[in-house]
């Protein structure tokens, strides 16, 4: 169903024509307005707006509001008192003794406490370190000694929370993906086989494997597409499968993917980059479902794998269009709210070093697990300061697999399957951790790590003992940065920040090329993707050159 038809259907449910030609309200809008009036809000426009928002998110009748959670209400800007009134009107009682409005306030406070509490853990004798050997600026560091303060100098809570700081104007809307635990047995089996299809070598494939982390990302996207499909076509989430999304190999089977992308653009205001990820995920699913029907021979001529499948051709056209628009599209977020200059990032790392103290600001001894958490956090930020790599490198650090002590050095080694561009660049040069981090790293391995009770052999761990996932590292990074700098910096920006800094210095082209190889990308990508300097900053040397030339000629 196209977006236009879906909008028409939604409009039809909201209003209906009477015999006199007048328009009457839908049952939901009537209910919402009545609840608003019960709270003293006589403005009918408010009820109409809220009802329209609810219907756009598949709350079509008053009874549907029984499943409206406080989190979803906040995301749609529905007042909590009104949600509480919905529950009272539908059930005759409050959701609990205090009501949704009170409980939502408690949840908000609890969320802030959890976020800030995650920052109040700390470590003892940590030493912090320099940037990279390539960088032109370094930071001096020394172990915390007896002459230094053995307590935190200030309270760790500042009231700044990454969880409530928005860096984009896109609305926050309810999650529509099918939860993993609600997927039917057939769909779970399909996802398991899809992951194997994408990540495990086999005889006679038309193209190589991809990383497990990429496969998982595709699965998340496909759960979103299936959740949308179930809502649009009233399908049972426990019975839906990938073949419902792509029923055949015909080109027309790409219609659902196109409608989904259109819905994402119109209703969720997603970026062209996310649209590209969606189309790539759909292409992966179609290859898995119908790849055995392809007779293509990619090694012969310039034909692409699976080029003889009509649905693949359609999806590739969509991907090409999205990629073209993504290259020209402005950022959907406000970079000023998350960007740190490189010296500011190094100052942030220094602050995390100072938080590695055995006592809190009041002089009381901190728990061993709190100390361990702070040491780990400091190491995560510190390692990125000298090895500005993707966060996957941090998540997958394992002693003896990717992390090695070689002589008096600690290095990270990656094979082709250990990093994103491994297929293009093969075995990577060793990534050398700064010597200033060695004593902290070894202390963490020998002492602090076990205080976090890890259930795995990765170097870094979550507080519950499980391995970090992408969101875990991201949240740890943004919450610490927000608390200490007021900027919601994330780990993905570190590569951009160091490249932007170095390309604005006197670093030679040879050094910049070496940095590109070290970071696992081309010099062209360094210039086009990671260099975030403005046009004015890039042409400033030319302006200075012309000024000096004119000065010599006494103009």
N, C-alpha and C positions, 0 to 999 in steps of 0.2 A: 504494500500500500504506500503510495507516495505521500510526501509530507503535506502536499496540498489537500489530498483526499483525507488524510488523517485529521488535518486542521478543520476540514469541513465537517467531519464526523463529530469532532469535539464540540464544534459550534452547535451542531444539531442537538447534542445532549444538554447543552447549557440553556437553550431557549427553544420554545415551540410556538407556532402560530395558533392563535385562537380564531374562532370563526369571524370575529370582528377585525382580524388583522393585527390585534395587539400581541405583544411578546410577553411570555410569562417566564418566571425564573425556574431553573432546574431545581430538583428536590434538594440537591446538595447546597446550592446557593441560598435557598430558603432556610435551610437548617443553620447554615453559618451565620446568616444575618440575624436569625432569632437568637442564637447564642451570643452574638455580639451585643444585641440590644439588651439581653439579660444582664450584661456587664456594664450597661450604660452607654454603649457606643451606638448612636442613632444614625451615623453616617453610612448609608447604604453602599457607597462606593468601596468602602473598606471591606465589607462582606463580599462584594462582587470580585474584588481583586484577589482576596484570599481564596475564594472558591475556584477562581480560574487557575491559580497556582496549584491548588490541590488536584484539580482535574488534569492538569498538564503532567502531573506525576502519578496518574492512575489511581487517585482516590476519587471515585466517581459517585459514590452514594454515601449517605450518613453512616451506614454500618461499616463502610471501609475505614472510617476514622478510628475504629476500635483498635486497629493495628498501627496507628500513627504513633511513632515513638517521639520522645522529647528531642532526641538528636535530629530526627528528620524535620521536626517542627522548627527547630532553630535554623536548620539549613535553608528552609523555605521562608524564614522570617515570619512565621505564624506565632503570635504572642502566646506565652506559656499559660497565661490566665485563660485565654480562649480555648486552648487545648484541654485544660482542666474542665472547662464548662462543657466541651464536647463529651468528655467521659461521664460527667454528671448527668447530662441530658440523655445519654444513651443507656446508662446503666442504673441511674438513680443514686449512685454513690461516687465518691472521689476515687481516683486511681489508687491512692493510699491515704493515710490519715492526714498528710500535709498537703496533698494535691500536687499536680505536675509542676505548677509554678514554683513551689517551694523546693521540690525535689530537684528541679532543673538548676536552681541557684546553687544547691548543695553540690550537684554534679560539676558545675562550672568551677566552684571553689576546689573541689577534690581534684579536678583535672589540673588546675594550676599547681596544687600541692604536689601531685605526682610528677609533673614536669620539672618543678624546681627541686624536688627531692632527688630526682635522678641526677641533679647537679651537685648534691651536697656530699658526695662520696669523695674520699681523698687518700693520698698516699704519702709515705714518709720520705725517705732520702732520695727522691727522684732528682735527676739532673737533666737539664734541658739543653737544647742544642741549636746548632746553626741551621741555616737554610741549606741549599744545595751548593756543591762546590762550584757550579756554573754561575750562580747568582752573584751579583756585584755587591750586594749588601749581606753581611753576616751579623749574627747576634751573639754577644758574649754570654757565656753561661758557666755556672759553677755549681757543685753540689751544695745542697743545703747543709750548712755546717753548724757547729755549736754556737758560732758567733751570730748566725742568722736566726731570725725568729722561728720558733718551732710550732707556731700556731698561725692560723689564718688571720690575716690582718683585718679583714672585714667580713660581714655576713655574706654568705654566698647568694642569698635571695635578693633580687633587685626589683621584683615586680614585673620585669619584662618577660613575656612568654611567647615563644615561637608559635605556640598553638593558636594564639588569638591574633597574630600579626599576619595580615594579608599582603602579598606582593603582587597580586593580580586582581583585576576588576571582574573576573568571571564569577558568576554566582556559585555558591556552594549548594549543591543539590543532593538529594538522597542517592545512596548507592543502589544501582539497579542490577548489578551482577548477580548471577546465581551463586550463592555461597557454596564453598567446596563441600560442606557437609550436607547440602541439600541436592547435590547432583545425583541423578539416578544411577543405578548400577551400570547401565549400558553406556552412559556418558562418561562415567569414571573409567570404564574399560577403554573407551575411545581415546581419552586423554592419555592414559598409560601407554597405549599403542602408538599414539601420535608422538609422544616424547621419545619413545624408542626409535621410531621411524626417522626423527630429525637428528638424533644425537648418537646413534650407534652405527658403526660401519657395517655394511652388508654387501653381498655380491650383486653386482650389476646396477648400482644406483646411477641416476643421471647427474647427480651433483653431490658435493661433500656434506659432511655433518656440520651441525652448529653446536654452540655451547649449551649446556643444560640450562644455564641462567636465562638465555635467550628463549629457549623452548618454554620455560615457565612463564615468561612474559607473554608469549603468544597465547598460552592457555588462559591467562588472566583476561586478555583482550577478548578471546573467544567466549569466555563466560559472560562478559559484558554484552556481546552481540546476541548470545542466546537468551540472556535476561530480557533484553529489549524485544526480541522476537516473541517470547512468551507473553509479554505485556501487550504487544501490538496485536497478536493473533489468538490471544486467550488459550495458549498452550499450557499443558501441565509441566511444570519445571522438573518434576521427578521422572518424566518420560521423554523429554526433549533430547535430541541427539544432533550431532553435526550435520547429518543428512537432512534434517529439517531446515537447516540454514542453507545448505547447498544440495538440493534434491537430485541434481543430475550434472552431467558434464557439459550441457548446452550453455551457450552464452547467456540465455535468459536467466540461468540460475545465479548469475551475479547480481540480479535485481535487488535481492534482500540486502546484500552487502552495500549496494549503492544507497538504498533507502536508509540503512543504519547510519552511514556516514553523513547523509543529508540531515538526519535527525540530530546527530552529534553537533553538526555545525549550527543548526537552527535553534536547538533547545539547550544544548550544553556549552555552546560557544567554544568548542575545542579548536586547537591550533592545526595548521596544515601538517606539522610534524607528527601529531598524534594520528591524524588521518592516514599518514603514510605508514605508521606502525599498524594500524587496523588493517589496511590492505595487504601488508606483508603477512600478517597473521592469517588472513583469509586465504592467501595464496598457499601458505604452508599447509593449512587444513585441506585444501582441494588437492594438493599433490599427494597427501596422505590417503585421501578417500578414493581418488581416481587415477593416481599415477600409474597403476598397472595397465591402464588403457592406452597409455602413450607409447607410440612407436618411434619417438624422436631419438636421434643419435647425436647428442651434443658435440661429440668429438669430430663430426664431419661438417666442415664449413663453419659458418658463424651462427648457426641456429642455437637458440637458447633451450635449456632443458624444458621439456613438457610444452613446447611451443605449438604442438598439434592439438592441444586441448582447448576448445573454444572459450570455456569459462576462464582459463588462465590468461588468454589474450585480453579479455575484458578487464580482469582484475589488474593486469599489468598496465593497461591504459590508465586506470584509476590511480595506480601508484606513481606513474610518470607525471601525471597532472599534479598530484599532491606534492611530489618532490620538487617540481618546478615552482609551485606556489610557496613552499616552505623556504626555498632559497631566497625569496624576496620579501617574505613576510616579516614585519617587525616583531619584536619579542612580546609575548602576551603578558609578561610580568614587568614590574618596575625595577630595573636593575639597581637603582639607587638605594633600594631598601635591603639589598643583600650583598652589594659589592664592597669588598675591602681592598684598599691598596695593599701592596705586598708588605710594606713596613707595618701596616695595621694588623695584618695577619700574624706577623712575627711577634708583635706585641701581645696578641691574643694567646699565642703559644706560651709566652713568658708568664702571662697571668695564670694559665693552667699549671705551670710549673710551681708557682707560688701557692697554689691550692693543694699541692702534694705535701701536706703537713700532717703530723700525727695528732695535732690538737686543733680544735675549732677556735673561732675568734674569741670565745670566752675562756679559753685555756683548758677546756675539758678534753679528755682523750677520746679520739674518734674510734669507731669500731674497725676491726681489721678488714672487713668487707668494704666499708666506705673508703678506706685508704686504698684498697686494691682497685676499686672502681675509678678513683681519680688518677691513679698511676696509668691504668689502661687508657683512660680518656686522653691523658697527656701524650702517651705514646702514639695514639691514633693521629692526633693533630701534628705531633712532632715528626713522625715518619713522613707524612704528606708534605711537610716543609722541605724535606731533602729528597724525597722521591715523589714528585707531584704526579701521581698516577690515579687511575680510576679506583673507586671505592671497592670494586671487586677484589683488587689486590690485597686490601686490608682484610676483607672478609675471609679470604681463602688462604691466608698465611698459615703454613704448617711447618713446624721444624722438621727438617730432613726431606721435605717435599718441595716447598717453594722458599723457605727461609733456611739459610745455612750460615754457620760460622766457619769461615775459611781463613785459617791463620789468625790474625788479629782483627779481622774484619767480619761484620755481619752483612750479608748480601741477600737480595731477593733474586731468584732465578725463575724465568718463565720459558716453558716450551711453547710450541705453536697453539696448543689447546688451553693455555693458561691465561690468555689475554685476548681482548676483543679483535685486534688486527693480526692475530697470529698466523692466519692463513696467508696473509700478504707478506709478512716480514719474517716468519719462521722463528727460530730460537732467538731470544732477546738478549742483548748485552746485559751483564749483571747490574742490578740496581743497588747501589751502595748506600747503606744507611749511614748517616753521619756518626762519626766516632763519639760525639758528645752524648749520644743516646745509649751507648753500649751498656754502661753500668745500670741505667734504669731498666733497659730491656732485660738484662740478665737477672736483675733483682725481681722483676715481674715474673719471669719464667720460673725462677727457683722458689719464690716466696709468695708473692701477691696473688698470682693466678689461681692457686688452689683455694683461696678464700672466697672465690666467686663460684665454687662448686661446679666447674664445667662438666658437661656430659658428652664431650667430644674432644677431638685432638686439634682443633683449630686454635690459633694463638689467642684470639680475642673472643669474648663470650658475653652473652646477655646476662642480666641479673638473675634470670630464672635458670641459668645453666645451659640454655640452648644456644646454638650458633646464631650469629648475626645474619639477618637477611638485609636486603637493600634498604628497606624502610627503617630498620633498626639503626643502622649506621647514619642514615639521613637524619632521623629524629635526634639522635645523640648530638650530631654535629650542629644542627640548626638551633637546638635549645641552648647549648653551651655558648654558641656565638651570639645568640640574641641576648642572653643574660649578661655577657661581658662586653659586648660592643654596641648593642642596640640594632645590629644588622642580622638579618636571617640568612647568613651565608650557609651554603650547602657544599658537600664534598665535590660535586660536579664542577664547581666554579674554580677550584684550586688550580687546575691546568690553565684555565683562561687567565687567572690572575697573574701567575708567574710568567706566562708568555707575554701578556700585555706589558708587564713591568719590564722585562728584559728587552723587548723590541722598542721600548722607549728610552733605552740607555745606549751606551756606546758599544754594546756587544757586536762583535763582527759577524758577518754572514756565515763564516766558518763555524763559529761558536753556536749560532742559532740553528744551523743545519745539524750540528752534533746534538743539540738539545732535542730536535725533532726526532732523530733516530733513537735517542735515549727514551723519549716519551712514547715511542711506538707509532709515529705517524709521519707523513711526508712534510717537507718544507712548505709545499703549497697549502696543505691543510692547516699548518701552523699560522700561515698568513690569513687564510680565508675564514677559518672557524674559530681559532683560539685567540687571535689578536683582536681585542675589544676596543682598541683606541678609536677615538672619533676621527673623522676626516681632517678636522682642524689639527689634531695632534699629529696625525701622520704627515701632513704637509708642513708642519712647523719648521723642520730642518731646512726645507727649501726656501721658506720665507727668510730665515736667518742667513742662509747662503746668499740670497739676492741682496739683503741689507748690507752684508759685509762687502760684497762686490761693489755696490754703489758707494759705500763709504770710502773704499780705496780710490775710486775715481772722483772723489770730492763732489759728488752730485748733491 
